[in-house]
Amino acid sequence: MSKSYNQNESDYKLLLIEHLLETSPNTPFATEVPFAFSKRRADLVIVETGCTHAIEIKSDVDNTYSLVEQLVDYQKSFNKVSVLISEKHIGILPNIPKNIGVLIYVNGKIRQRRKAKARRQLDKLIALDLLLTQDLSSLSTIKSNRVDMIKELAKKLTFSEVNELAYNSVSEKVIPVFTLFRKELGKKISAHDLEVLAMRTITAFL
């Protein structure tokens, strides 16, 4: 068994970022991305070619009681979903849907147990909440509050159209953050770099 127990989410996030920079250095990502009407925050979201990929982290000190419920919401918003778990949480794997990717931290390294499978049919209401208010307003005839505009668009747009809008919206937010992160990145990833990558403020998505 790994001797890395007691590492927290920030430790795992740093390890995941290092892993991503090694395996796909030019693929944009950001952390703490709000979604599902600000009810959730994705630990990390990657903008891959043609799809979004969100990763939920469960470190040594986290519990997994609400993980399955969290993953349901993740799949409503993002095309691919994966979990990065501590070796101590392997027992939860039978409860994780087969289309969810699995990464496991073992002996100082992140190992891929299973690749995530892409979904194109997102939940229209939840996915449209990823759009900026100004973008919703440009598409809607209601021109009122976000919720009403989202409801109207969910009725008239196809799943394919919603998927494209959500993808473009996430890309437009993540890419500038990632570009700044790469510009300021030193030889070793620091706590400052985590702050640069974070999109924790809900206003970033309004």
DOVO-764860 format. One line per field, with one value per residue: chain; y, z, x of N, C-alpha, C in turn; residue in one letter; residue number from 1. Coordinates in Angstrom, 2 decimals, decimal comma. Example, Ala and Ser with C-alpha at 12.3 -4.5 7.8 and 13.67 -1.06 7.14 Angstrom:
DOVO-764860
unit <- (A:A)
n_north <- (-5,69:-2,25)
n_up <- (7,80:7,08)
n_east <- (13,19:12,85)
ca_north <- (-4,50:-1,06)
ca_up <- (7,80:7,14)
ca_east <- (12,30:13,67)
c_north <- (-3,30:0,03)
c_up <- (7,80:7,87)
c_east <- (13,20:12,90)
code <- (A:S)
pos <- (1:2)
***
This chain:
DOVO-764860
unit <- (A:A:A:A:A:A:A:A:A:A:A:A:A:A:A:A:A:A:A:A:A:A:A:A:A:A:A:A:A:A:A:A:A:A:A:A:A:A:A:A:A:A:A:A:A:A:A:A:A:A:A:A:A:A:A:A:A:A:A:A:A:A:A:A:A:A:A:A:A:A:A:A:A:A:A:A:A:A:A:A:A:A:A:A:A:A:A:A:A:A:A:A:A:A:A:A:A:A:A:A:A:A:A:A:A:A:A:A:A:A:A:A:A:A:A:A:A:A:A:A:A:A:A:A:A:A:A:A:A:A:A:A:A:A:A:A:A:A:A:A:A:A:A:A:A:A:A:A:A:A:A:A:A:A:A:A:A:A:A:A:A:A:A:A:A:A:A:A:A:A:A:A:A:A:A:A:A:A:A:A:A:A:A:A:A:A:A:A:A:A:A:A:A:A:A:A:A:A:A:A:A:A:A:A:A:A)
n_north <- (-1,20:2,35:4,89:7,38:8,43:10,78:13,01:15,96:17,51:19,66:18,80:16,56:17,84:19,36:17,26:16,12:18,20:18,34:15,84:16,16:18,17:16,80:14,70:15,84:18,60:20,92:21,05:22,81:23,63:24,25:25,03:24,43:25,00:26,45:24,99:23,62:25,49:26,82:25,10:23,15:22,64:21,91:20,07:20,06:21,03:20,03:21,15:19,41:18,30:19,07:18,26:18,57:17,80:16,79:16,48:14,93:15,02:12,81:12,74:11,38:12,30:12,87:11,97:9,55:9,55:11,10:10,86:9,42:10,77:13,31:12,77:12,28:14,87:16,01:14,63:15,72:18,14:18,00:16,55:14,39:12,57:12,06:10,42:11,10:9,23:8,35:5,60:4,32:4,52:2,65:0,76:1,96:1,77:-0,23:1,08:3,18:4,47:2,82:4,42:6,45:7,80:6,54:7,45:6,65:7,36:6,11:5,12:7,57:8,23:8,96:6,79:5,51:3,89:3,46:4,72:7,68:7,80:9,54:11,68:13,09:14,03:16,17:17,41:19,72:22,08:22,27:22,31:24,61:26,53:26,98:28,97:32,44:35,20:37,26:35,91:34,13:35,97:37,00:34,95:34,37:35,22:36,26:37,92:38,34:37,16:34,87:32,18:31,98:32,53:30,38:28,25:28,76:28,50:25,85:24,51:25,08:24,56:22,04:18,95:18,72:21,37:22,60:21,24:22,17:24,92:24,90:23,73:25,65:27,84:27,01:26,64:29,28:30,41:28,83:28,67:31,32:31,46:29,25:29,97:32,21:30,92:29,21:31,15:32,32:30,21:28,64:26,74:24,82:23,76:25,82:27,03:29,48:29,11:27,42:29,22:30,93:29,27:28,79:29,05:29,91:31,94:32,71:34,72:34,61:33,08:34,36)
n_up <- (0,00:-0,51:1,01:1,30:2,69:4,29:2,75:1,37:-0,55:-1,99:-2,25:-3,89:-6,09:-7,02:-7,76:-9,79:-11,66:-12,34:-13,52:-15,75:-17,16:-17,90:-19,49:-21,36:-22,28:-23,63:-23,44:-22,35:-18,98:-15,94:-12,48:-9,73:-10,82:-11,09:-11,32:-12,27:-11,44:-9,55:-7,44:-7,33:-7,54:-9,82:-9,34:-11,19:-14,58:-17,87:-21,16:-23,80:-27,22:-28,74:-26,56:-23,07:-20,00:-16,84:-13,58:-10,50:-7,27:-4,74:-1,96:0,44:2,88:2,41:2,42:0,82:0,74:-0,60:-3,22:-5,50:-5,93:-6,52:-8,95:-10,63:-11,06:-12,26:-14,72:-15,99:-16,86:-18,11:-20,81:-20,49:-17,55:-14,77:-11,90:-9,44:-7,14:-3,83:-2,95:-0,79:-1,16:-2,96:-2,64:-3,33:-6,03:-7,34:-7,20:-8,91:-11,98:-15,17:-17,30:-16,25:-15,86:-14,19:-12,03:-10,08:-7,20:-6,52:-4,70:-5,06:-7,69:-10,36:-11,64:-14,42:-14,24:-15,64:-18,66:-19,32:-20,81:-23,50:-23,46:-25,28:-24,91:-22,86:-19,79:-20,52:-19,09:-16,97:-18,39:-19,97:-18,03:-17,83:-19,55:-20,10:-18,79:-20,63:-23,03:-22,94:-23,03:-25,60:-27,12:-26,23:-26,25:-24,16:-22,31:-19,51:-16,29:-15,53:-15,10:-16,30:-18,95:-19,51:-19,26:-21,40:-23,61:-23,31:-24,13:-26,84:-28,12:-29,61:-28,38:-29,42:-30,13:-27,61:-26,42:-27,96:-27,39:-24,61:-24,53:-25,95:-24,26:-21,84:-22,81:-23,52:-21,04:-19,66:-21,22:-21,26:-18,53:-18,24:-20,01:-18,73:-16,43:-17,53:-18,41:-16,04:-14,71:-12,83:-12,33:-10,64:-9,58:-7,62:-4,65:-5,41:-8,14:-8,11:-7,21:-9,40:-11,32:-10,34:-10,56:-8,73:-8,01:-8,31:-9,94:-12,20:-13,94:-14,63)
n_east <- (0,84:0,31:2,36:1,39:-0,73:-2,96:-2,57:-3,99:-6,73:-5,55:-2,90:-3,27:-4,35:-2,20:-0,51:-2,04:-2,11:0,61:0,81:-0,90:0,44:2,68:1,68:-0,10:0,72:-0,20:-2,91:-5,67:-6,70:-8,56:-9,23:-11,57:-14,17:-17,28:-20,56:-23,82:-25,84:-24,33:-24,29:-22,42:-18,83:-16,41:-13,48:-11,39:-11,31:-10,92:-10,29:-10,73:-10,23:-13,11:-14,66:-15,61:-13,97:-14,33:-12,91:-13,21:-11,87:-10,86:-9,23:-6,83:-7,84:-10,46:-13,98:-16,13:-18,86:-20,79:-20,06:-21,11:-23,51:-22,50:-21,21:-23,35:-24,36:-22,11:-22,06:-24,21:-23,35:-20,82:-18,91:-17,14:-16,28:-14,23:-12,72:-10,30:-8,78:-7,68:-5,59:-6,68:-9,38:-10,27:-12,25:-14,65:-14,99:-16,72:-19,17:-19,06:-20,14:-19,65:-18,92:-17,49:-14,28:-11,35:-8,81:-6,01:-4,14:-1,10:1,66:3,09:2,55:0,25:-2,05:-3,79:-6,75:-9,08:-10,42:-12,34:-15,58:-17,05:-19,93:-22,57:-25,08:-26,11:-27,59:-29,96:-30,79:-28,91:-26,49:-26,74:-26,54:-23,87:-23,26:-22,44:-24,32:-24,74:-24,47:-26,58:-28,66:-28,37:-29,30:-31,83:-35,35:-36,63:-35,22:-34,88:-34,41:-31,67:-32,50:-35,05:-34,39:-32,72:-34,52:-36,24:-34,49:-33,70:-35,93:-36,16:-33,73:-31,61:-30,11:-27,56:-26,96:-27,00:-24,87:-22,71:-22,78:-22,30:-19,76:-18,24:-18,54:-17,34:-14,74:-14,03:-13,76:-11,90:-9,51:-8,17:-7,47:-5,79:-3,77:-2,65:-1,74:0,28:2,02:2,93:4,01:6,54:9,57:8,66:5,46:3,41:1,63:0,66:0,26:-1,93:-3,84:-3,98:-5,08:-7,61:-11,16:-12,98:-14,70:-18,03:-18,95:-17,43:-18,75:-21,02)
ca_north <- (0,00:3,60:5,54:8,79:8,79:12,07:14,13:16,55:17,78:20,52:17,95:15,76:18,74:19,64:16,04:15,97:19,22:17,87:14,71:16,68:18,90:15,80:13,85:16,65:19,94:22,03:20,94:23,76:23,21:25,19:24,35:25,01:25,55:26,34:24,50:23,19:26,66:27,13:24,12:22,34:23,15:20,84:20,25:20,42:20,84:20,03:21,40:18,54:18,59:18,74:17,86:18,98:16,64:17,23:15,50:15,07:14,48:12,31:12,50:10,52:12,82:13,06:10,81:9,30:9,32:11,78:10,82:8,98:11,89:14,35:12,35:12,46:16,27:16,20:14,10:16,59:19,36:17,80:15,40:13,30:12,74:11,10:10,64:10,79:8,78:7,76:4,14:3,85:4,58:1,70:0,03:2,65:1,57:-0,91:1,98:4,24:4,05:2,35:5,46:7,39:7,44:6,36:7,66:6,27:7,79:4,96:5,21:8,80:8,43:8,83:5,72:5,46:2,58:3,37:5,96:8,19:7,73:10,81:11,78:14,31:14,44:16,74:17,96:21,04:23,15:22,36:22,67:26,01:27,38:27,25:30,14:33,76:35,82:38,02:34,97:33,67:37,06:37,15:33,83:34,28:36,29:36,70:39,03:38,61:36,57:33,72:30,93:32,02:32,42:29,00:27,39:28,98:27,94:24,40:23,99:25,27:24,12:20,60:18,51:19,04:22,81:22,87:20,71:23,08:26,17:24,65:23,52:26,92:28,71:26,54:26,92:30,71:30,74:28,05:28,93:32,46:31,12:28,33:30,75:33,00:29,94:28,80:32,32:32,58:28,97:28,52:25,39:23,92:24,27:26,35:27,40:30,61:28,58:26,94:30,39:31,42:28,33:28,66:29,86:29,68:33,01:32,44:35,81:34,27:32,36:35,12)
ca_up <- (0,00:-0,56:2,28:1,07:3,37:4,96:1,82:1,17:-1,93:-2,64:-2,61:-5,04:-7,22:-7,52:-8,44:-11,02:-12,59:-12,83:-14,41:-16,99:-17,88:-18,46:-20,49:-22,41:-21,83:-24,32:-23,28:-21,31:-17,84:-14,83:-11,28:-8,94:-11,80:-10,61:-12,27:-11,67:-10,76:-8,45:-6,37:-7,35:-8,14:-10,32:-8,87:-12,35:-15,87:-19,03:-22,45:-24,81:-28,55:-28,94:-25,36:-21,75:-19,16:-15,45:-12,66:-9,07:-6,47:-3,39:-1,39:1,63:4,01:2,01:2,45:-0,49:0,98:-1,60:-4,52:-6,58:-6,17:-7,19:-10,32:-11,40:-11,49:-13,20:-16,04:-16,60:-17,35:-18,84:-21,73:-19,84:-16,11:-14,14:-10,49:-8,97:-5,77:-3,05:-2,93:0,32:-1,57:-4,05:-2,36:-3,90:-7,48:-7,87:-7,20:-9,89:-13,31:-16,05:-18,24:-15,50:-15,83:-12,84:-11,80:-8,70:-6,75:-5,92:-4,54:-5,60:-9,10:-10,76:-12,63:-15,01:-14,12:-16,67:-19,41:-19,33:-22,09:-23,80:-23,61:-26,00:-24,50:-21,53:-19,28:-21,16:-18,10:-16,24:-19,33:-20,38:-16,92:-18,01:-20,40:-19,51:-18,90:-21,87:-24,13:-22,84:-23,46:-27,05:-27,74:-25,70:-26,56:-22,90:-21,80:-18,10:-15,43:-16,09:-15,04:-17,33:-20,26:-19,64:-19,48:-22,77:-24,56:-23,17:-24,87:-28,28:-28,67:-29,64:-27,50:-30,12:-30,01:-26,21:-26,19:-28,59:-26,62:-23,32:-24,81:-26,32:-23,09:-20,93:-23,48:-23,45:-19,67:-19,22:-21,99:-20,74:-17,21:-18,47:-20,67:-17,68:-15,60:-18,21:-18,48:-14,73:-14,12:-12,64:-12,50:-9,80:-9,34:-6,27:-4,19:-6,24:-9,41:-7,85:-7,15:-10,77:-12,06:-9,71:-11,03:-7,63:-7,88:-9,11:-10,92:-13,42:-14,82:-14,78)
ca_east <- (0,00:1,03:2,67:1,06:-1,97:-3,07:-2,46:-5,31:-7,14:-4,57:-1,76:-3,69:-4,54:-0,86:-0,03:-2,82:-1,64:1,91:0,52:-1,47:1,48:3,60:1,03:-0,74:1,12:-0,86:-4,36:-6,05:-7,52:-8,69:-9,71:-12,66:-15,10:-18,67:-21,55:-25,10:-26,41:-23,41:-24,41:-21,20:-17,60:-15,56:-12,11:-10,58:-11,98:-10,01:-10,92:-10,15:-10,75:-14,51:-15,41:-15,12:-13,65:-14,25:-12,32:-13,49:-10,76:-11,11:-7,91:-6,75:-8,61:-11,85:-14,87:-16,75:-20,28:-21,63:-19,38:-22,00:-24,44:-21,72:-20,93:-24,58:-24,39:-20,99:-22,41:-25,21:-22,70:-19,57:-18,94:-16,41:-16,10:-13,31:-12,41:-8,95:-8,98:-6,60:-5,56:-7,52:-10,79:-10,51:-13,48:-15,81:-15,01:-17,91:-20,32:-18,84:-20,59:-18,58:-18,47:-16,66:-12,87:-10,80:-7,38:-5,69:-2,82:-0,42:3,11:3,65:2,22:-1,15:-2,21:-5,13:-7,39:-10,11:-10,63:-13,71:-16,28:-17,71:-21,38:-22,92:-26,43:-26,05:-28,84:-30,03:-30,85:-27,64:-25,42:-26,92:-26,11:-22,45:-23,11:-22,51:-25,64:-24,82:-24,66:-27,96:-29,52:-28,27:-30,02:-33,20:-36,30:-37,25:-34,41:-35,15:-33,38:-30,94:-33,28:-36,10:-33,75:-32,24:-35,70:-36,71:-33,52:-33,71:-37,08:-36,08:-32,46:-31,36:-29,02:-26,32:-26,74:-26,66:-23,54:-21,76:-22,77:-21,65:-18,33:-17,62:-18,54:-16,29:-13,46:-13,76:-13,39:-10,74:-8,29:-7,41:-6,92:-4,67:-2,71:-1,99:-1,04:1,51:2,92:3,51:4,51:7,97:10,09:7,88:4,11:3,28:0,29:0,27:-0,23:-3,29:-4,70:-4,13:-5,95:-8,93:-12,28:-13,92:-15,69:-19,22:-19,13:-16,71:-19,65:-22,28)
c_north <- (1,26:4,16:7,01:9,25:10,12:13,25:14,64:16,86:18,64:19,73:17,14:16,62:19,10:18,45:15,84:16,98:18,83:16,74:15,20:17,42:17,95:15,04:14,63:18,13:21,11:21,99:21,82:23,12:24,33:24,44:25,12:25,72:25,37:25,83:24,07:24,30:26,98:26,19:23,29:23,14:21,96:21,10:20,66:20,12:21,01:20,31:20,57:18,91:18,12:18,31:18,41:17,74:17,14:16,10:15,87:14,36:14,02:11,88:11,58:10,98:13,10:11,80:10,70:9,12:9,92:11,69:10,47:10,09:13,03:14,01:12,46:13,89:16,57:15,78:14,91:17,80:19,12:16,52:14,18:13,62:11,66:11,40:10,30:10,45:8,29:6,24:3,57:3,82:3,58:0,95:0,67:2,34:0,83:-0,02:3,09:3,74:3,76:3,40:6,54:6,91:7,35:6,54:7,35:6,73:6,64:5,20:6,41:9,09:8,27:7,80:5,69:4,05:2,37:4,73:6,37:8,08:9,02:10,67:13,10:14,85:14,89:17,15:19,40:22,19:23,36:22,82:24,13:26,98:27,70:28,50:31,43:34,34:36,58:37,12:34,39:34,73:37,23:36,06:33,79:35,46:36,89:37,92:39,36:38,00:35,30:32,47:30,89:31,88:31,00:28,06:27,53:28,31:26,41:23,77:24,06:24,78:22,60:20,25:18,87:20,52:23,19:22,41:21,67:24,39:26,00:24,48:24,84:27,85:28,31:26,85:28,38:31,15:30,08:28,47:30,16:32,20:30,24:29,06:31,57:32,08:29,54:29,93:32,54:31,36:28,96:27,09:24,36:24,55:24,65:26,61:28,58:30,14:28,04:28,10:30,93:30,57:28,31:29,60:29,80:30,75:32,77:33,51:35,52:33,61:33,11:36,14)
c_up <- (0,00:0,84:2,24:1,80:4,11:4,06:1,53:-0,30:-2,67:-3,09:-3,86:-6,29:-7,85:-8,30:-9,77:-12,07:-13,18:-13,83:-15,77:-17,82:-18,51:-19,62:-21,64:-22,10:-22,47:-24,21:-22,11:-20,19:-16,81:-13,66:-10,64:-9,84:-11,31:-11,70:-11,51:-10,82:-9,47:-7,25:-6,22:-7,87:-8,56:-9,88:-10,01:-13,62:-17,00:-20,28:-23,50:-26,17:-28,67:-27,72:-24,09:-20,88:-17,74:-14,56:-11,22:-8,29:-5,11:-2,81:-0,19:2,73:3,66:2,26:1,09:-0,38:-0,12:-3,01:-5,67:-6,94:-6,90:-8,66:-11,21:-11,92:-12,48:-14,60:-16,73:-17,27:-18,29:-19,66:-21,16:-18,36:-15,61:-12,65:-10,26:-7,50:-5,13:-3,13:-1,85:-0,04:-2,66:-3,86:-2,96:-5,38:-8,01:-7,95:-8,24:-11,28:-14,26:-17,03:-17,56:-15,50:-14,40:-12,87:-10,34:-8,37:-5,97:-5,89:-5,25:-7,05:-9,34:-11,88:-13,12:-14,97:-15,25:-17,34:-19,35:-20,74:-22,29:-23,94:-24,31:-25,57:-23,06:-21,07:-19,77:-20,15:-17,41:-17,16:-19,75:-19,27:-17,00:-18,85:-19,59:-19,70:-20,20:-23,08:-24,12:-23,38:-24,97:-27,79:-27,37:-26,15:-25,30:-22,31:-20,34:-17,24:-16,07:-16,17:-16,12:-18,73:-20,52:-19,94:-20,90:-23,78:-24,50:-23,98:-26,38:-28,92:-28,64:-28,67:-28,12:-29,99:-28,59:-25,91:-26,76:-27,82:-25,30:-23,51:-25,09:-25,11:-22,10:-21,52:-23,32:-22,05:-19,26:-19,93:-21,51:-19,39:-17,37:-19,11:-19,65:-16,76:-16,23:-18,27:-17,17:-14,08:-14,03:-12,87:-11,71:-9,51:-7,86:-5,90:-5,00:-7,56:-9,25:-7,79:-8,55:-11,54:-11,55:-10,30:-9,98:-7,52:-8,84:-10,19:-12,22:-14,43:-15,05:-15,89)
c_east <- (0,88:1,26:2,27:-0,20:-1,82:-2,75:-3,86:-5,59:-6,13:-3,34:-2,08:-3,85:-3,19:-0,30:-0,75:-2,36:-0,29:1,73:0,01:-0,42:2,49:2,97:0,38:-0,51:0,38:-2,38:-4,80:-6,89:-7,58:-9,29:-10,87:-13,68:-16,55:-19,59:-22,80:-25,71:-25,66:-23,55:-23,14:-20,01:-16,75:-14,13:-11,19:-11,37:-10,96:-10,83:-10,18:-10,73:-12,20:-15,29:-14,77:-14,94:-13,42:-13,72:-12,65:-12,39:-11,26:-9,77:-7,98:-7,71:-10,07:-12,67:-15,55:-18,27:-21,16:-21,07:-20,32:-22,99:-23,74:-21,52:-22,16:-24,66:-23,28:-21,40:-23,49:-24,57:-21,52:-19,59:-18,25:-16,26:-15,17:-13,21:-10,94:-9,09:-7,69:-6,70:-6,48:-9,01:-11,14:-11,83:-14,72:-15,98:-16,24:-19,15:-20,21:-19,26:-19,43:-18,09:-17,63:-15,21:-12,36:-9,28:-7,10:-4,27:-2,17:1,09:3,72:3,33:0,72:-1,24:-3,65:-5,66:-8,41:-10,29:-12,11:-14,29:-17,08:-19,22:-21,67:-24,29:-26,41:-27,45:-28,93:-30,00:-29,50:-26,51:-25,52:-26,52:-24,62:-22,22:-23,12:-23,91:-25,79:-25,03:-26,07:-28,92:-29,51:-29,04:-31,50:-34,05:-36,90:-36,54:-34,72:-34,05:-32,79:-31,81:-34,34:-35,51:-33,28:-33,41:-36,21:-35,79:-33,50:-34,85:-36,86:-34,77:-32,34:-30,24:-27,67:-25,98:-26,34:-25,25:-22,48:-21,65:-22,03:-20,14:-17,63:-17,51:-17,45:-14,91:-13,06:-13,34:-12,06:-9,46:-7,52:-6,76:-5,69:-3,48:-1,93:-1,18:0,28:2,52:3,63:4,15:6,03:8,43:9,28:6,52:3,96:1,82:-0,23:-0,32:-1,65:-4,27:-4,98:-5,14:-7,39:-9,96:-13,38:-14,99:-16,83:-19,39:-18,40:-17,63:-20,97:-22,17)
code <- (M:S:K:S:Y:N:Q:N:E:S:D:Y:K:L:L:L:I:E:H:L:L:E:T:S:P:N:T:P:F:A:T:E:V:P:F:A:F:S:K:R:R:A:D:L:V:I:V:E:T:G:C:T:H:A:I:E:I:K:S:D:V:D:N:T:Y:S:L:V:E:Q:L:V:D:Y:Q:K:S:F:N:K:V:S:V:L:I:S:E:K:H:I:G:I:L:P:N:I:P:K:N:I:G:V:L:I:Y:V:N:G:K:I:R:Q:R:R:K:A:K:A:R:R:Q:L:D:K:L:I:A:L:D:L:L:L:T:Q:D:L:S:S:L:S:T:I:K:S:N:R:V:D:M:I:K:E:L:A:K:K:L:T:F:S:E:V:N:E:L:A:Y:N:S:V:S:E:K:V:I:P:V:F:T:L:F:R:K:E:L:G:K:K:I:S:A:H:D:L:E:V:L:A:M:R:T:I:T:A:F:L)
pos <- (1:2:3:4:5:6:7:8:9:10:11:12:13:14:15:16:17:18:19:20:21:22:23:24:25:26:27:28:29:30:31:32:33:34:35:36:37:38:39:40:41:42:43:44:45:46:47:48:49:50:51:52:53:54:55:56:57:58:59:60:61:62:63:64:65:66:67:68:69:70:71:72:73:74:75:76:77:78:79:80:81:82:83:84:85:86:87:88:89:90:91:92:93:94:95:96:97:98:99:100:101:102:103:104:105:106:107:108:109:110:111:112:113:114:115:116:117:118:119:120:121:122:123:124:125:126:127:128:129:130:131:132:133:134:135:136:137:138:139:140:141:142:143:144:145:146:147:148:149:150:151:152:153:154:155:156:157:158:159:160:161:162:163:164:165:166:167:168:169:170:171:172:173:174:175:176:177:178:179:180:181:182:183:184:185:186:187:188:189:190:191:192:193:194:195:196:197:198:199:200:201:202:203:204:205:206)
***
